[in-house]
Amino acid sequence: MRLNTQTAIAVTADPSAGPGIRLISGQASFTMPKHSSQALTVLAGHGRIVADRARFDVLCLAEKTSVTCVAGDVEVTVGERLATVSQGQQVVYDGDGLRVAATADLQEATSWQDGYIVFRGTALSDAVAEINRYRPGRVMVLNATLGQKTISGRFRTERMDEILGWIERATGANARTLPGGVILLS
């Protein structure tokens, strides 16, 4: 298991059910050994993910969870619905239920493990939420119209302040820096 920044987990304590993890919030990558004798169960958001020989990534933020299968197959259960997610696929679920599995960009889904974040036509407000996971303080978008502008790019997570400068130039935003690492974009 590999954890991304601002991730909280709990290990389940039922030895009869095999290894289990509750992903409370954040993002984690799981790799099961090829010759594993037990399945791994991951509880995240409103769902349950089970894998015995797979590599997969789970992102659980707010009420939305996405499961990306990098290798093998995983089973995702939300309520009464079950989906098998195969290599190169991603499924998303929330309180409204389980969506249909779709093709995933594996490089984008796992880029955090190499120290990058990727935005592709991402609303600035969503990009800022992701940026806030990687830097101290907080960036806030003060204008709804600005928050809807989209950005694209691949950025090093260790250089968040450089990304903010790029966002200013690309979107025409004005940044105001306050104490405590707070940055206001308008």
Steps between C-alpha positions, in 0.01 A plus 500: 500500500624846413329812638471840339515823699210580736382139511345330801451125532403245764590131503204269562528261791309193372765230438240253369411730211859545382690827478288811483547876478257787543604796287351781704613775265771560243670275248677167523652249260478130580709219352407143579769230473463272196469194721281650772290247691253760631304780341540858616186696585507878484205699630481851355208740501179310431672199344703188548794397278629141500816380322718193525756547220487858385655844512250780545465860610218641714424872534240593761432871543183646648214279381661382174721192463682373191663160460756454222627152416863507387545121472275198553135537602321646801139466609321814614171479689280797579168411658361212297704577186821314418749591227814322391764758409773365274846628415483847347150575629365736761169510684360791700238490774340725758180516705297478179654164408751330274573631150589281203871414473686706239846499344754668726819689426732293718787747474276780624340291776835388642707815432490598868728203574768662283453844658269654237144622477327512163217727392317450169231755439455519878291779651727735695293447816561121476870553422537728803339234723767256380779756541388559859576136578870557421586830662481663841243773537205531269427635154151642450326599178285806577322532167256234370573589137874460561436168675332366185794577272679183397869421515717220367853396584728262686667647807749395770332476839810643667460825302147610587585870519638486143170347388315789659710748303421308181128502589512879540651542154276239331168615647560870557444453874642739755660336804517662840723335758402513865679371812486127571536395137155627402471610137188668361434471126264753344 
